[in-house]
Amino acid sequence: MKKYSIVRIGSEYVVQAGKTSILKVSSRREATKLVDAAELLQQEPALDADEQPSIRREEPEVS
């Protein structure tokens, strides 16, 4: 996982991964929530071979 930082530039907050700016938001609270959400999305639960996810998703229709 990359290290994230939040820096204030003027009146905005910029989320950075390493030295790369990846997101600009108006509040530090919003930036923190988005970084926390990104970390959660990168985590995948370990499923046993016979265990199925609790919610099945339908395959998208191709037009």
HELIX and SHEET records of a PDB file:
HELIX    1   1 ARG A   28  GLN A   42  1                                  15    
SHEET    1   A 3 TYR A   4  ILE A   9  0                                        
SHEET    2   A 3 GLU A  12  ALA A  17 -1                                        
SHEET    3   A 3 THR A  20  VAL A  25 -1                                        
END                                                                             
